[in-house]
Amino acid sequence: MMSTNISRRGFVAGLGAAAVATTSTVTLSRPAEAGHAPAPKPTVVLVHGGFAHASASWNDVVQQLQKRGYPVMAPANPLPGVAPVLCVTLVFVLAHTILYTSIAAFLDRFGMSDSTDLVLLAFGATCLLSIWLMGARIHRRLRTLTIGSILLVAAAAAVLALMADSAALVYVAVMLWGLGRGGAPTLLQTAVGDAGGDSGDAAQAMLVTLWNVAIR
């Protein structure tokens, strides 16, 4: 009888020791497991360079980064305002109108009156190319494309005014002009719409009115 009690006590003590050992093992193993937890990934901040009212130009990149577990921020840039865009539009359209209405007289001055059709064909072809190029990249590079368009027309005017002493330079200048002019309406209309925000429709109506005034 005595030996039976001793054996039962020993069995119970053994279970207790095993329980304590198991609890200690689990308790000690938790910090070790926590130590192997992956470090949080850094937040990625994306800054765009267009007139866009929001940062839609980064949508594809944001989705790819988020799928990989990166927190992403894409804040919108401050907008330039409607008035500056309208001023740029007025000057741009006036410059284009002066070039277009005087190109025939200009060509006649340099003995290229017989080439007027070919010159205008080169202008029209590069305009079409410009429309395609601007349309493909307008949502990613609106500001850059708008500035580039203005600079191309300015460069064309400078070449025609100062260095057009050969037919080749005239064609170069006209093609620069076409590249700058072709996508300009889309660029300026998008820019003023984004700058107008909730009043974008009214801003675009003002731009159309100003455009029509400038070409008359």
Backbone bond lengths (Angstrom), bond angles and torsions (degrees), N, CA, C in turn:
res aa  C-N    CA-C-N  psi(-1)  N-CA   C-N-CA  omega(-1)  CA-C   N-CA-C  phi
1 M - - - 1.464 - - 1.518 110.73 -
2 M 1.319 115.67 -42.33 1.461 121.81 179.64 1.512 110.26 -63.51
3 S 1.298 116.80 -41.97 1.464 120.50 -178.06 1.514 111.27 -67.61
4 T 1.374 114.72 -32.72 1.462 118.31 178.29 1.519 111.10 -66.08
5 N 1.373 117.72 -43.08 1.458 121.32 178.23 1.526 111.60 -62.21
6 I 1.355 113.25 -41.35 1.477 117.24 -179.97 1.513 110.82 -63.09
7 S 1.338 115.64 -41.73 1.464 118.48 -178.76 1.525 111.85 -66.88
8 R 1.350 115.19 -37.23 1.466 117.88 177.30 1.512 110.72 -65.42
9 R 1.359 115.74 -42.25 1.465 118.80 178.38 1.534 111.05 -62.39
10 G 1.306 114.45 -39.35 1.463 117.93 179.40 1.513 111.80 -65.97
11 F 1.350 116.16 -38.06 1.463 120.12 178.56 1.512 111.47 -64.73
12 V 1.367 115.27 -44.66 1.464 119.93 178.72 1.522 111.02 -63.52
13 A 1.328 115.48 -42.80 1.473 119.05 178.27 1.522 111.52 -62.38
14 G 1.339 114.68 -36.99 1.463 118.39 178.55 1.511 111.97 -65.67
15 L 1.355 115.74 -40.82 1.466 119.23 177.20 1.519 111.21 -63.08
16 G 1.357 115.52 -41.22 1.459 119.72 179.21 1.511 111.45 -62.06
17 A 1.310 115.83 -44.31 1.468 119.92 179.78 1.522 111.07 -63.45
18 A 1.343 114.58 -39.76 1.466 118.55 179.33 1.517 110.89 -65.33
19 A 1.358 116.05 -40.73 1.466 119.95 178.94 1.513 111.52 -63.25
20 V 1.362 115.86 -43.98 1.465 119.96 178.31 1.521 110.88 -62.08
21 A 1.311 116.15 -41.61 1.465 119.84 -179.20 1.524 110.97 -65.43
22 T 1.353 115.16 -41.55 1.467 119.20 179.56 1.520 111.25 -64.49
23 T 1.357 116.22 -45.00 1.465 120.76 178.75 1.513 111.44 -60.69
24 S 1.330 115.96 -41.50 1.470 120.03 179.61 1.508 111.07 -64.45
25 T 1.348 115.17 -38.60 1.464 119.03 -179.55 1.521 111.19 -65.03
26 V 1.368 116.12 -44.52 1.461 120.06 179.41 1.516 111.04 -64.08
27 T 1.357 115.75 -43.17 1.464 120.86 -178.96 1.516 111.41 -62.38
28 L 1.335 115.82 -42.21 1.459 119.94 -178.19 1.525 111.83 -73.91
29 S 1.342 115.72 -27.37 1.462 117.87 -176.20 1.527 112.63 -78.46
30 R 1.334 118.65 -22.65 1.461 120.64 -177.74 1.519 113.56 -64.04
31 P 1.343 119.22 -46.11 1.473 118.05 176.12 1.516 112.16 -60.83
32 A 1.326 116.62 -34.49 1.455 119.31 -179.43 1.523 110.37 -66.30
33 E 1.372 115.33 -41.26 1.449 118.27 178.64 1.521 110.98 -66.56
34 A 1.349 116.20 -39.78 1.459 120.03 178.63 1.519 111.24 -62.99
35 G 1.332 115.84 -32.60 1.449 119.58 -179.74 1.515 112.68 -66.35
36 H 1.335 117.70 -21.19 1.457 121.24 -179.09 1.525 112.25 -96.53
37 A 1.337 118.70 5.94 1.465 121.57 178.92 1.530 109.54 -65.70
38 P 1.349 117.51 138.74 1.473 119.42 -178.82 1.530 112.49 -64.48
39 A 1.314 115.99 141.50 1.469 120.68 178.87 1.522 110.11 -69.47
40 P 1.334 118.41 145.73 1.466 120.29 178.91 1.529 111.17 -62.83
41 K 1.328 116.20 143.32 1.461 120.85 -178.61 1.532 110.09 -79.60
42 P 1.324 117.05 148.54 1.476 119.63 -178.16 1.527 111.70 -69.41
43 T 1.306 115.74 152.85 1.463 121.41 176.87 1.526 109.57 -78.87
44 V 1.320 116.35 131.98 1.460 122.47 -179.79 1.533 108.51 -99.44
45 V 1.329 116.73 125.59 1.469 122.41 178.91 1.526 108.11 -108.81
46 L 1.327 117.02 122.07 1.464 122.97 -178.62 1.524 109.31 -108.77
47 V 1.319 116.43 127.53 1.467 121.68 -179.66 1.517 107.97 -117.81
48 H 1.331 117.48 124.76 1.456 121.20 -179.86 1.519 110.17 -95.04
49 G 1.345 115.61 169.59 1.460 119.74 -176.34 1.509 113.59 -124.35
50 G 1.316 118.31 28.96 1.460 121.15 -178.76 1.512 112.08 -112.74
51 F 1.333 115.46 -179.54 1.450 121.18 176.26 1.523 111.72 -76.47
52 A 1.343 117.73 -5.00 1.467 121.43 -166.04 1.521 112.56 -51.12
53 H 1.341 114.68 137.38 1.460 120.92 179.02 1.516 110.88 -67.78
54 A 1.297 118.19 -28.36 1.459 123.42 174.63 1.516 107.44 -129.63
55 S 1.332 115.55 179.03 1.459 118.85 -176.01 1.523 111.53 -98.07
56 A 1.317 116.89 45.48 1.456 121.18 -177.83 1.519 112.11 -63.49
57 S 1.338 117.63 -21.95 1.454 120.02 -178.76 1.520 112.77 -63.51
58 W 1.341 117.30 -18.79 1.460 121.20 -178.76 1.528 112.95 -100.53
59 N 1.325 118.69 7.28 1.462 120.96 -172.24 1.524 112.87 -54.54
60 D 1.338 116.78 -47.24 1.467 120.02 -177.48 1.524 111.08 -63.82
61 V 1.323 116.05 -42.45 1.466 120.39 -179.39 1.530 110.68 -66.31
62 V 1.339 116.34 -41.55 1.464 120.80 179.27 1.517 110.58 -59.69
63 Q 1.317 117.52 -44.50 1.458 121.10 -179.38 1.523 111.62 -63.29
64 Q 1.316 117.05 -41.07 1.468 120.37 -179.88 1.526 111.06 -65.94
65 L 1.334 116.72 -41.74 1.461 120.06 179.89 1.529 111.36 -67.92
66 Q 1.320 117.21 -40.57 1.456 120.27 -179.85 1.523 111.58 -65.83
67 K 1.323 117.01 -34.09 1.466 119.80 176.52 1.527 111.14 -63.82
68 R 1.310 116.94 -27.51 1.464 121.49 179.04 1.525 112.72 -91.29
69 G 1.332 116.21 4.54 1.455 119.92 173.81 1.504 115.55 91.59
70 Y 1.344 119.06 11.46 1.462 121.03 -179.32 1.530 110.34 -91.10
71 P 1.327 118.51 130.09 1.469 119.89 169.47 1.529 109.06 -67.64
72 V 1.319 117.47 136.25 1.463 121.36 -173.48 1.525 110.10 -129.19
73 M 1.336 115.64 138.39 1.463 122.41 172.96 1.521 108.10 -126.37
74 A 1.337 116.94 134.56 1.462 121.49 178.01 1.526 108.92 -134.48
75 P 1.334 117.54 76.17 1.475 120.15 -176.77 1.521 111.64 -69.23
76 A 1.323 115.54 148.70 1.467 121.17 178.02 1.522 110.39 -79.54
77 N 1.324 116.33 143.41 1.466 121.19 176.42 1.530 110.58 -75.74
78 P 1.330 117.57 152.73 1.471 118.97 174.00 1.529 110.90 -59.63
79 L 1.311 116.97 140.73 1.459 121.45 -177.37 1.522 111.26 -86.71
80 P 1.335 118.00 148.87 1.461 120.30 -176.28 1.521 113.57 -76.53
81 G 1.319 118.76 -16.48 1.452 120.36 -178.78 1.515 111.74 97.56
82 V 1.332 114.77 158.00 1.457 120.40 -176.57 1.534 111.48 -72.28
83 A 1.315 117.44 -42.52 1.473 121.03 -174.82 1.525 113.29 -57.16
84 P 1.352 119.74 -47.35 1.469 118.39 178.39 1.523 113.48 -60.52
85 V 1.335 116.57 -38.43 1.464 119.54 179.81 1.528 110.29 -65.49
86 L 1.334 116.93 -40.54 1.461 120.49 178.83 1.527 111.12 -65.79
87 C 1.316 117.33 -38.65 1.479 120.59 177.47 1.517 111.23 -63.38
88 V 1.330 116.06 -44.61 1.470 120.41 177.55 1.522 109.93 -60.93
89 T 1.327 116.70 -41.85 1.468 121.05 179.67 1.525 111.34 -60.79
90 L 1.320 116.92 -45.02 1.461 120.84 -179.50 1.521 111.49 -60.18
91 V 1.329 117.01 -48.94 1.466 120.86 -178.93 1.525 110.89 -65.10
92 F 1.324 116.25 -41.51 1.465 120.83 -178.05 1.522 110.85 -63.51
93 V 1.326 116.54 -47.55 1.470 119.91 -177.29 1.526 110.69 -67.23
94 L 1.323 117.90 -38.80 1.471 120.32 176.86 1.529 110.92 -61.28
95 A 1.334 116.93 -44.18 1.466 120.45 179.93 1.528 110.49 -62.47
96 H 1.342 116.02 -44.45 1.464 119.17 179.22 1.527 111.00 -63.49
97 T 1.330 117.45 -42.31 1.458 121.04 -177.82 1.531 111.27 -63.59
98 I 1.327 116.32 -40.93 1.472 120.25 178.39 1.526 110.24 -63.71
99 L 1.326 117.47 -43.73 1.464 120.82 178.46 1.523 111.09 -61.87
100 Y 1.323 115.69 -46.82 1.464 119.91 -173.32 1.526 112.04 -67.66
101 T 1.327 116.82 -39.44 1.469 119.84 -177.35 1.522 112.81 -77.66
102 S 1.315 117.09 -18.04 1.471 119.59 -177.70 1.526 113.10 -108.75
103 I 1.330 117.88 2.68 1.465 119.30 -174.58 1.529 111.51 -65.93
104 A 1.336 117.12 -37.26 1.471 119.28 -179.34 1.524 110.70 -64.32
105 A 1.324 117.22 -46.49 1.465 120.83 178.61 1.528 110.36 -63.54
106 F 1.318 116.74 -36.94 1.459 120.83 178.96 1.530 110.64 -63.58
107 L 1.324 116.38 -45.90 1.466 119.97 -179.82 1.519 111.09 -65.09
108 D 1.318 117.17 -37.59 1.459 120.55 179.05 1.519 110.84 -64.27
109 R 1.316 115.58 -34.33 1.474 120.34 179.93 1.519 111.11 -63.51
110 F 1.331 116.43 -34.04 1.463 120.32 -178.46 1.526 112.18 -100.49
111 G 1.327 116.53 17.50 1.456 120.29 176.09 1.516 113.81 70.75
112 M 1.340 117.15 28.02 1.466 120.37 -178.97 1.531 110.91 -117.30
113 S 1.312 117.10 26.40 1.462 119.54 -177.62 1.525 111.75 -63.14
114 D 1.335 116.95 -30.91 1.469 119.83 178.39 1.535 111.97 -71.78
115 S 1.320 116.46 -12.71 1.464 119.74 -177.30 1.535 112.46 -103.63
116 T 1.324 116.99 11.70 1.463 120.07 -176.80 1.529 111.42 -58.06
117 D 1.331 116.66 -42.85 1.469 119.99 -179.64 1.525 111.59 -62.51
118 L 1.323 116.62 -41.88 1.467 120.09 -179.49 1.522 111.20 -68.05
119 V 1.332 115.57 -38.57 1.460 119.51 178.87 1.523 110.51 -64.08
120 L 1.335 116.72 -44.89 1.465 119.91 178.78 1.530 111.48 -68.17
121 L 1.325 117.01 -30.56 1.468 119.76 175.48 1.525 110.54 -65.30
122 A 1.330 116.53 -42.17 1.472 120.38 177.30 1.529 110.02 -63.13
123 F 1.322 116.16 -40.35 1.467 120.28 177.50 1.538 110.74 -62.07
124 G 1.325 116.97 -46.77 1.463 120.63 -178.90 1.517 112.69 -64.80
125 A 1.337 116.85 -39.49 1.473 120.00 -179.53 1.523 111.24 -65.51
126 T 1.326 116.47 -42.34 1.463 118.88 179.16 1.525 111.58 -71.61
127 C 1.328 117.26 -27.89 1.466 120.01 173.67 1.530 110.27 -62.45
128 L 1.325 116.58 -45.05 1.469 120.72 178.50 1.523 110.82 -62.00
129 L 1.330 116.57 -42.20 1.461 119.92 177.32 1.520 111.16 -62.08
130 S 1.327 116.00 -40.51 1.462 120.62 179.14 1.525 111.26 -63.63
131 I 1.325 117.30 -42.06 1.467 120.61 179.21 1.524 110.37 -59.72
132 W 1.323 116.67 -42.73 1.466 120.56 179.45 1.524 111.23 -65.41
133 L 1.326 116.60 -45.76 1.463 120.41 -178.74 1.526 111.45 -64.42
134 M 1.312 117.34 -44.73 1.463 120.73 -179.33 1.527 111.00 -64.95
135 G 1.341 116.15 -41.94 1.455 119.59 179.91 1.517 113.01 -63.17
136 A 1.326 116.80 -32.27 1.465 120.38 -178.57 1.517 112.58 -75.96
137 R 1.337 117.75 -22.46 1.468 120.28 -172.91 1.527 114.44 -126.05
138 I 1.305 117.47 6.34 1.459 120.32 -172.28 1.524 112.88 -63.29
139 H 1.331 118.34 -33.26 1.460 120.39 -176.56 1.528 112.35 -80.00
140 R 1.294 117.64 -13.58 1.465 120.83 179.95 1.524 112.99 -105.84
141 R 1.325 117.20 -28.46 1.464 120.34 -172.62 1.526 111.23 -135.59
142 L 1.319 117.82 44.94 1.466 120.14 -174.51 1.522 112.10 -61.58
143 R 1.320 117.33 -49.08 1.472 120.09 -178.60 1.533 111.43 -63.50
144 T 1.325 115.58 -45.99 1.462 119.94 -179.24 1.516 111.53 -62.48
145 L 1.328 116.79 -43.97 1.461 120.37 -179.97 1.529 111.85 -65.57
146 T 1.316 117.05 -38.33 1.464 120.10 179.75 1.524 111.23 -65.23
147 I 1.322 115.68 -46.03 1.470 119.37 178.28 1.526 110.12 -64.33
148 G 1.324 116.73 -42.53 1.461 120.54 178.72 1.519 112.19 -61.48
149 S 1.325 116.59 -39.72 1.468 120.61 178.64 1.524 111.35 -61.69
150 I 1.323 116.08 -43.84 1.469 120.54 178.87 1.533 110.80 -63.77
151 L 1.319 116.38 -42.96 1.463 120.58 -178.86 1.527 111.56 -66.22
152 L 1.326 117.44 -35.74 1.466 120.01 178.85 1.524 111.22 -64.72
153 V 1.329 117.21 -43.58 1.466 119.99 178.67 1.533 110.30 -66.19
154 A 1.326 117.03 -39.22 1.464 120.37 177.75 1.526 111.02 -63.76
155 A 1.325 116.24 -41.43 1.468 120.19 178.61 1.526 111.04 -64.97
156 A 1.325 116.30 -39.91 1.465 119.78 178.40 1.525 110.90 -62.71
157 A 1.323 116.72 -44.18 1.464 120.28 179.13 1.528 110.85 -62.79
158 A 1.340 116.25 -39.52 1.466 119.55 179.79 1.517 111.58 -65.68
159 V 1.320 117.23 -41.70 1.474 120.40 178.92 1.516 110.69 -64.37
160 L 1.320 117.12 -44.33 1.465 120.45 179.92 1.528 111.88 -64.58
161 A 1.320 116.39 -34.32 1.468 119.91 -177.25 1.519 112.81 -81.09
162 L 1.322 117.55 -32.88 1.470 120.07 -169.78 1.521 115.16 -114.51
163 M 1.337 117.73 -28.83 1.466 118.70 -170.25 1.525 113.80 -129.74
164 A 1.299 118.01 13.68 1.470 119.78 -176.40 1.524 110.80 -83.06
165 D 1.342 116.47 63.93 1.458 120.13 179.93 1.517 112.03 -101.16
166 S 1.329 116.62 9.69 1.460 120.44 177.17 1.520 108.69 -148.28
167 A 1.334 115.05 156.07 1.466 119.74 -179.95 1.519 111.18 -62.98
168 A 1.321 116.67 -35.27 1.466 120.28 -178.71 1.521 111.17 -62.06
169 L 1.336 116.63 -43.67 1.465 120.15 179.06 1.525 111.71 -66.56
170 V 1.320 115.78 -34.78 1.465 118.87 177.28 1.520 110.28 -62.50
171 Y 1.319 116.88 -44.89 1.472 120.35 179.42 1.533 110.79 -65.47
172 V 1.329 116.95 -38.68 1.464 119.85 177.48 1.525 110.37 -61.29
173 A 1.330 115.15 -45.92 1.465 119.89 -179.16 1.525 111.23 -63.30
174 V 1.317 116.90 -41.99 1.460 120.61 -178.89 1.530 110.95 -66.11
175 M 1.311 116.64 -37.23 1.466 118.97 178.67 1.530 111.34 -70.28
176 L 1.324 117.48 -36.13 1.466 120.11 173.02 1.525 110.76 -62.04
177 W 1.297 114.59 -41.70 1.463 120.98 177.90 1.536 110.78 -60.04
178 G 1.329 115.99 -45.97 1.456 120.05 179.33 1.526 112.70 -63.93
179 L 1.320 116.29 -40.76 1.468 119.27 178.60 1.524 111.40 -63.84
180 G 1.339 116.13 -35.35 1.454 118.96 179.18 1.513 113.45 -77.81
181 R 1.332 117.01 -33.22 1.460 121.42 -174.56 1.530 113.11 -83.70
182 G 1.316 117.94 -35.68 1.459 121.21 -170.08 1.520 115.01 -52.57
183 G 1.322 117.15 -55.29 1.457 120.50 -176.89 1.511 114.79 -92.09
184 A 1.332 117.31 2.76 1.470 120.33 -175.93 1.525 113.64 -59.22
185 P 1.339 120.20 -44.30 1.477 118.46 -179.70 1.529 112.45 -58.07
186 T 1.317 116.62 -42.86 1.466 119.83 179.75 1.524 111.14 -65.53
187 L 1.320 116.34 -42.29 1.464 120.45 -179.78 1.522 111.38 -62.49
188 L 1.325 116.34 -48.50 1.464 120.40 -176.86 1.523 111.72 -68.80
189 Q 1.329 116.42 -37.70 1.458 118.99 178.95 1.528 111.18 -67.19
190 T 1.328 116.98 -39.57 1.462 120.34 176.91 1.522 110.65 -66.41
191 A 1.327 116.37 -41.13 1.466 120.49 -179.15 1.519 111.73 -63.07
192 V 1.324 116.99 -45.26 1.465 118.97 -177.66 1.529 110.53 -71.62
193 G 1.328 117.83 -32.21 1.452 120.23 176.66 1.515 111.83 -65.86
194 D 1.341 116.54 -42.90 1.466 120.48 177.30 1.520 111.14 -66.42
195 A 1.333 116.42 -40.92 1.462 119.76 -179.93 1.526 111.43 -66.03
196 G 1.324 116.91 -32.53 1.454 120.15 -179.82 1.506 114.57 -74.10
197 G 1.343 117.17 -18.54 1.460 120.44 178.87 1.520 111.84 60.55
198 D 1.327 116.99 -124.27 1.461 122.02 -179.86 1.528 112.27 -65.86
199 S 1.319 116.76 -21.14 1.472 121.49 177.94 1.523 111.17 -101.40
200 G 1.332 116.11 27.56 1.456 120.73 -176.26 1.515 113.70 -60.37
201 D 1.331 117.80 -37.19 1.468 120.10 179.55 1.526 111.27 -63.21
202 A 1.318 116.48 -42.20 1.461 119.99 178.60 1.526 110.85 -65.80
203 A 1.335 116.63 -39.10 1.463 120.50 179.00 1.524 111.00 -64.38
204 Q 1.330 117.02 -40.19 1.459 119.92 178.82 1.520 111.52 -68.04
205 A 1.320 117.01 -35.08 1.466 120.08 176.35 1.526 110.58 -63.71
206 M 1.329 117.01 -39.54 1.468 120.81 177.28 1.525 110.30 -64.15
207 L 1.332 116.35 -39.82 1.462 119.55 -179.89 1.523 111.29 -64.10
208 V 1.333 116.68 -43.99 1.467 120.29 179.79 1.529 110.57 -62.16
209 T 1.316 116.59 -42.34 1.465 120.36 178.51 1.525 111.22 -62.35
210 L 1.330 116.09 -45.10 1.460 120.83 179.96 1.521 110.78 -64.42
211 W 1.315 116.81 -38.35 1.464 121.76 179.31 1.526 110.29 -61.61
212 N 1.340 115.79 -45.94 1.469 119.95 -179.31 1.530 112.13 -65.56
213 V 1.341 115.56 -35.42 1.463 119.52 177.94 1.533 109.62 -66.84
214 A 1.310 117.37 -39.60 1.465 121.52 -174.91 1.535 112.95 -69.85
215 I 1.339 117.29 -27.45 1.462 118.25 -177.12 1.523 112.22 -90.95
216 R 1.347 117.53 2.68 1.460 120.19 179.40 1.514 111.67 -106.76
